[in-house]
Amino acid sequence: MKITQLDALDGFEALHYCEDHASGLKALISIHSTKYGPAAGGCRLWDYPSLEAATIDVQRLSKGMTYKNRSADLPLGGGKSVILGSKKTPELMRAFGRFVDSLGGSYYTAEDVGVSPSDMEFVAETTPYVAGLDSGEFASGDPSPVTANGVYICLRRAVEHHMGKSDLTDITVAIQGLGHVGWYLAELLHDANAKLIVTDINADVVTKAVNKFGATAVAPDDIYAVQADVFAPCALGGILNQNTIQQLKVKVVAGAANNQLADEQSGDALRRKGIFYSPDYVVNAGGIINAAMEMLKNDDPSFAEDRLAKLPDTLDQIIELADNQEIGMHLAADRYVEDQLSAN
């Protein structure tokens, strides 16, 4: 196994690259900040077109984890890892565990896109610095239901603030992506009497949502132009750009996907269009709140419950900052976190 330290972007603490020929592992770990505790963030398995593309993505994601963990008041920093490729084996995941272990606890990993709790079990064979396990004294398991719950309560707050409606009855929500989090969110919204428009690249899960929730199905590329009250992106990031924002016919954006904005200009475009943007790393923090209990060996249920319940309050503080400074919610959220990170 060969581990190399690469040049990290300004403001980042470290960027590590690992190659293990025996298992076929090629992976990166980015540590953005450990100011408030060990860096924490999931592992993503993705077939990147190049190492350069992977280094850009892993650093962008690790910074997002710093902001997410701080906005959720967690004693953790921000980090992220990516495995380059599309295939995984137990041997590869064990090798990845050794890579994580080499950092001596400065980074904790968990599952993300392409990686499951069962994969984390193999990682845990070679390092203790892992969360999202299905078994063990402090096992937190699948974080998806907790993530969905956080998105749901923040979505309700956004609708109340921007639309003046205290419940979701007959509110139309367009959900992009019906993976674990998207599906749980659909269940919560359906139970709250919201109307659903759904899309996913998996046609079977879309049919299931139509049958179970009475949802309206649309093709993946058509979800941006539907008439709805709320757009809930719950798939991959970067989907809010100049092209897609022009198509939106919604009042609120609130979803589980990470890094929803393609760039800062996209956040400005949402504000100009009068669309209320709920910052993704605030509303989707439920998963890392859940995993933090495992990382910190904390079995007090109030730890997670209190932090989850405070997410809408954090959203309120960001709204106040945005109004006072006459800036978009995306900038207000960043400033809210950066003020804390810059404090002594």
N, C-alpha and C positions, 0 to 999 in steps of 0.2 A: 504494500500500500504506500503510495506517494502522496504526501500532503504539501501543498504549496500555498504560500501567502501571496495573494495578488494585491495590486494597488486598488484600494477602495476609494469611493468618491469622497469628496470633502465633507466632513461632518460625520462620517461613518467610522466606527472603531476598527473593523477588520473584515476582510473578505478571504475565505479559505477555499481552495480547490483540491479535490481528492480524486485520484485515479487508482483503481484496484483491478489489475488485469485478471486475477483469479476469478473474481465474481462478475467482472464487467462493469463495475460501478464507476460512473463519472458523476460527481456531485459537487455542489457549491453550498457553503454556509456563509451568509452575510450577517454580521453583528452590527446593528446600527447604534444601539445605546445600551449600557448597563448601569446608568445613573441610579435607577430606582430598584435594581435587582438584576438577576440573570436574564439574559435575552431569551425571549420565548416567542415561538411561532412555528407553524406547521411545516411539514415537508410536502412539496409538490412534485409529482412525477409528470414530466411533460417532454414531448419530442421537439425540443427547440431546434431551429434551423442552424444555429451556431452557438459556440461557447460565448461569444460576445452578446448574443441575444439573451442567453441565460443569465449572464452577469448583470445585465441591465434590469431584468425582471426580478431577480432575487434581491437586489438592493432596493428597488422600488417597493417590493413587498415587505422587506424588513423594516424600512422606515415607517410604512403603514402600521406595522405591529407596535412600534414604539408609541405612535399616536393613539392607536386603539387601546393599548394597555394603560396609558396615562389617562385617557378619557374615561376609562372604567375604574380608575382609582385602584389599580393593582400594583403590588410591590414587585413589578417585573419590568425589564427593559424590552427592547424590540429586536427580533432576529427572524430569519427565515432560511429555509434550505430548499434546494431543488435537486432532483435527480434527473439527469439528462437521458432521455430515451422513452420507450413506450412499453418495455417489458420489465417485469420484476420477478424475482425468485427469492426464496428464503435466504439463499447465500448472499444475494445482493443486499437485502435488507439488513442482514447481520453485519456485513461490511460497512454499510452506512452507519450502523450503531457504533462501530469502532471509530469511525470518523467523528461522530458526535462526542464520543467518550474522550477523544484526544484533546478536546478543548477544556476538559477538566471542570465542567459544570457551568461554564460561562454562557452556554446555550442549551435550552431545553427544546426538544422537538415534539411533534404530535402529527396527526394526520391532516392532510389537505387534499386538494384535487388529485385524483389518481391513486391515493393511498388510503387504506382502511384501518380500523382498529386491529384487525387480525394481522396486518402487516407490521403494526407497531409491536406486536407480541414478539416477532423475530428481532426487531430492533432492541427490545428490552433484554434480549439474551446477552447482549454485548455492551450495554450501557444502562445505568440507572436514570439517565437524564432524558426521560421520555414520559409523555402523558397520553391520554386518550386510550388507555388500555381497558379491556373488557373484564379483566380479573386482577385481583390483588387487593390489599387492605384499603388503599385510597383510590382505586380504579374509578375513573370518571366516565369511561365508555364513550358512546357516540354523542358528540356535542350538539348534533343537529337540532333536537327538540328545544334545547335551551337557546340556541342561536335564533331559531324561529320565534320563540316567545319574546325575546328582546326586540326583534324586528317588529313583531305584532304590536307591542305596547308603544313603541316609538311611532309606528305608523298611525296608531290611534291618536297620539298626541299631535302629530303633524296635521292630520285631518281636522282635529279640533281647533288648532291654531289658525290654519290657513282657510278652512272652509266653514268654521263655526258650527260644526256638527259633533255632538258629544258621543254619538254611537255610529256604528258602521252599517246599519240597516240600509240596504239599497245603494250603498256606495259601490261603485264598479272598480275593481282592481285588476289590472292587467299584469299577470305574473309571467316573467320570462325565465324559464327553467324550473323543472319539477323534479330536481334531485332531492336528496334527503331534506335539506332545509326548505326548499321551495314547496315540497309536498306537505311538510308539517305546517308551513305558513298557510297554505291553501285550506287545510283542515280548520285552523283557527279562524280564518276569515269566513269560511262557510258557516261555522258555528255561530258567528256574529252576524249572520244574515247579509253578508256582502255578496255582490254579484261578481263572478269570476270570468275573466278571459285568459286563456292559458296557451302557452306554446312550449315546445321542447323538441330537441332533435330525435328523441325517443318517442315514436308514434304510439307505442303501447301505453306508456304512462299518460299521454294526453287523452287517449280513449278512456283510460281508467278514471281520470279526473272529470271527463264529461259525464260518465255514468254515475260517479259517486257524488259529485258536487253540482251537477247540472251546469257545468262550465261551458263556455263557448270556446271552441278551438280555432286557432288561426295558425298559418304557416309561420316559421321562425322569423322571416324577414318582414312579415306584416304586423308584428306586435307593436312596432313603434307608432304606427299610424292609426291604431284603433281609438275610438272615442271612449274615454274612461276618466275616472276621477284620480286614480292613483296608478303609477307605473312602478312595479316592484321587480327590479332586476335581481335575479337569483342564480345567474349562471356565471360566466367569466367576466372579467373587468374590461375597461376601455370601451364600453359600448355607448357611452354618452359622448357623442362627438358632433361636429357642426352639421353633418348630414342627418343623423338620427334625431337630434334635438329639433331640427326644422319640422320633422314629421310629428312630433309629440302633440297630442291633444288631451293633456292631463293637467291637473292642478298641483299634484304632489308626486315627488319621486321618493320612495322609501323601500329599500330592498336589501338583500343579504349579500350580494356580490361584493367582492373587494375591488378597490380602485376603479369605481364605475366611470369616473371622469377621464376622458382621453387626455385632457390637459386642462390647465387653469382657465383657458379661454372658454372651455365648455361649461365650466361653472358660471362664468360671467354671462354666457348665452342663456342659460336657464333663468338667471335672475332677470335679464332683459325681457324674457318671454313671460315673466310673472309666474314661473313654476317654482314651487317651494322644494328645495333640495334638502333631504335629510342626510347629513354626512355619513357615508357608509361605515367608516370605522367606529362611529358612535353607536349606530343602531344594530350593527351585527356583532357586537362585543360579547354576546352571551356565550359563545363557544369557548372563548379564551377565559372567561370568568369561570366556566365549568372546569376547564382543564387546569386552571390555576390552583384549585383545591388539591388536585393530585400532585402538581409540582411542589407545592408548599407543604404537603402532608397535613392538610387541614380538613378535618371531618366535621366541622361545625356548619350545618346547613345554612345558618344565617349569613355566613360569609358570602355565599353566592346569591342568596335571596335578596340581601340588602343592596348589593351592587347592581343586580339586575333591575330592581325596582327604581334605582336612582338614574337609570339611563334617560328616561324622559325629562328628569330634572336637569341633567346635563344638557340635553337638547334645548331646554328653556333658556339656560345661561348663554348658549351659543346664539340663540335667536335674539336675546337682548343685546349681545355684543354686535351682531350683524346690524341690528336696527340703530344702535348708538353710533356706529362707525360708518353706517350706510355702505356696507359691503355685502357680498354674497355669503351664503351659509358655508360654502367651501373654504373661503378665506377666514371667516370667523372661527370655524372649527380649528383650523391650523393655528391661528393666533391664540386661541384658548389653551391649546396644548403647549405651544412654544413658550408662552408666558410662564408655565410651570417648569418646563425644561430649563429655562434660562435663570430661574430663581436659584439662589444659593441654598 
